[in-house]
Amino acid sequence: MKRELSVQEYVAVQPRIAWRRWLMRGALRLLMPLLFKVEVHGLDNIPPDGAAVLMMNHISLLDPVLCITVVDKRYAIPMTKIENMRTPVLSFFIRWWGSYSVDRDAVDRKALMNSIELMKSGQLILIAPEGTRQRDGLARPKEGFAYIATKADAVIIPAAISGAIGWQKSLQGLKRHHIVVNFGVPFKFKADGRVPRDLYPAMMDEAMYQLSAAVTDETMRGAYSDLSKTTSQHLVFVKS
């Protein structure tokens, strides 16, 4: 059994596996137009370097694949649930890309540190703050997202996917499924030193409204559908 890398080893290996991501992304870019009609907006909102995280809504299995394929300036490193690492075929591709896992049933400190240290080293990571797929629209997020984003002083880019539900049925009917990926306005959490935990819910609500605004399918905005409640007391918007 292969030894699991420490946080420091995992961060250090990133430059050495860039060629694998280059090959895989190239293959996905050849394959995806044959299967899907993907409309992409806001790529310029992703900074070309520095600590950053794609804050993704999660409505289908396809979502992280869409993001790693369409992002062109750099490679996005997804956080994936640990169960995916135990699925033979899926785990091969996840590991080859160099994703990292999180145990959603516990406070996974290693996953938190992987996220923070990856971003501090200048990487772009990909996280679904709701923690699992939400087929009925946006739901309350996990507050750990605010913790890692503030610790790394990361730029947060809403990565809003619309239309990805039902893609399997379209493929069975030999139809190209139409999906929209929209990257919203980048921002950071305002953080002056240590952020009290009791502020995390308000910070995450404001971040989720930014994600909601980027979701082009208004029926999938869920708990954050009323954009009149959008505030930015804990956010500072940044230039991409």
N, C-alpha and C positions, 0 to 999 in steps of 0.2 A: 504494500500500500504506500502510495506516495506521501511524503511528509508535507503537512500543511505549512505554507509560508507564513512567517511572522509579518506583522504590519510593515516593519522596516524593509524586509526582503521583498514583499509584494510591491511596495512603492518603487523600490530600486529596480525591479525587473521591467517596469513599464516601457522604457525606451527600447529594450531588447525584443519586445513582442509587437512593436509597431508594424513590422512587415506582415505579420499574420493578420492584423486588422486591415491593412492595405489590401491584401488579397481577398479577404472575406467581404469587405465593403465593395470592392470591384465586382465580385461575383453577384452580390445582392443587387447592385445597380444594373447589371445586365438582366437579371431574372425578374426584378420587380415590375418593370413596365410591361412585361408579357402577361403578368397576372393581375395587376392593379392599375387603376388610373389615380395616381397620387398627385394632389395639388399642394404645393408647398409655398408658404408665405413667411416672411420675417426672418429669413436666414441671416440677414445683416444685423439682427439683434443679438446674435451670439458673438461675444468677443473672441478675437483670434487667439488669445493666450490669457494666462492668469487663472486664478482660482475661480471656478464657476460650476454651477449645478443646473441641469435641466429639471424643472419641476413639472412632471408629466401627469396628466390625468390618465386613468387606467381603465379602459373599457373592453379590451380584448387581448388575447395572447400575442397578437401581432404588434402591439404598441411599441415595445422597446426595439424591435427589429426595424420598424419604420424610422425611429429616431436615429439609430446608429447608421442607417443607410443614407438618409437625406442630409445629415450634418456634413458639411464639406470642408470647413476650415480646420477641423481637428477631429480627434476621435472621442466619442462619448463612451464612458465606462459605466455600464448599468450595475446597480445593486439589484440582486435577484433573490427571491425567497429560497431558503435552503432546500425546500422540497424539489426545486428544479434541478439541483445538483445530484439528485438521486434517480433522475429519469435518464436511462442509458443514452438514447440518441440526443436528446435535448442537452444533457449535461456536457456532451462532447463539444458541441458548438459554443456553449456558454464558457467552458474552460478555455477553449482555443482562442476565443476573443479576449479572455482575461477578465471576465466579470468577477464580482465578489458577492458572497452570500450574506443573508441576514436571517436570523432565527426570529420570526415574528411573535413567538410565544414566550419570549424572554427579553430581558434588557441585554441586547447583544453588544457588549462593549467593544469587541473586536470590529464589528461592522461599523460602529460609530467612529472608531479610530481610523479604520481604512478610509472612510469617507473624508474625514478631516485631513489626514496626512496626504491623501491623493490630491486634494485641492490645494493644500499648502505647497505641494511640489509643482503646482501649475496645471493640474489636470482638470478636465471637464467630466463630471460624473452625471449620472442619470438616476433620478429617484422618483417613484410614485408616492407622494406623501400620504395618500390614503391607506397605503399598505397592501391593498388587494384590489381586484377588479370591481368596478362599480358600474354595472350595466344600466342602472336607473339614473345616472348622473352624479355629479360631485357630492361627496360626503365629507364628514368631519375628518381632518387629517391627524396623523401622529405628530406629537409635538417635538419628537427627536429631530425632525427636519430643521426646526428653528435653532436647535442646539448646535448641530454640525455647521449650519450656514454661518452662524455668528462666530463660532470658534475659528473657522477658516477665513472669515471676512470675505465670503464668496459673493460673486455676482449671481443672482438668481434669474433664470430665463424661463418664463412660462412656456411649456411645450404642450400645446392643446391639440388633441386628436379628435376629429369628428368623422363619423361615418364608418368606423372600423367594425362595428357590430354586424354580424351576418356575412362576413367575407367568405366563410367556408361554403355557405349555400350558393353564393355567386359562382365560386370556382366549380362547384358540382354542376351548375347550369352552364358552364363554359362562358361566363360573363366576367368582364373586368370590373372589379368592385371599385367604386369611387370613394376615395378617402382624402380628407383635408388635414394637413399638418400645419399649424399656425404657431409661430414663435412670437410671444408677446413682448411687451416693453420690459427691458432688464431693470432690476433694482437690487438693492441690498437692504438688510435689516439695519436700522439704526442701533448701534451698540457702542456704548461708551464704558469699556471695562466689562465686568461681569454682569450678565443679564439675569435678573431674578426670574425664577421658574414661573412665578404667577403671571408674568407678562407673555409667556409663550402662547396661550390660547388666543389672545388679541392679535399677536404678531402673525400667527398662522391664519386667522380669519382674514386679515388684510391681504396676506399673500394669496389665499385661495380666491379672493375676489378678483385679483389680477389674473389668475389662471382662468377663472370663469369668463372674464371679459375677452379672453383669447379664444375661447371655445366658440366656433362658428355655428354649431348646432345649438340653438337656444334651448331646445328641449332637454339637453344633457348638462345643463348648469346646476341641476339638483338643488342642494341646500344653499347654494350661492347664486341662485337665479335672479334675485332682486338686486340689480347692480346699483340701485339708488342708495344702498347701504354701504357702498364702497368708501373706505377711508384710507388714509396713508400716514397716520400719526407715527407709525413705527417703521416706515419705509423711506428710503431715499432712492430716487430714480437716477440711473447712470446712463451715460452715453455709450453706445456699442462701438 
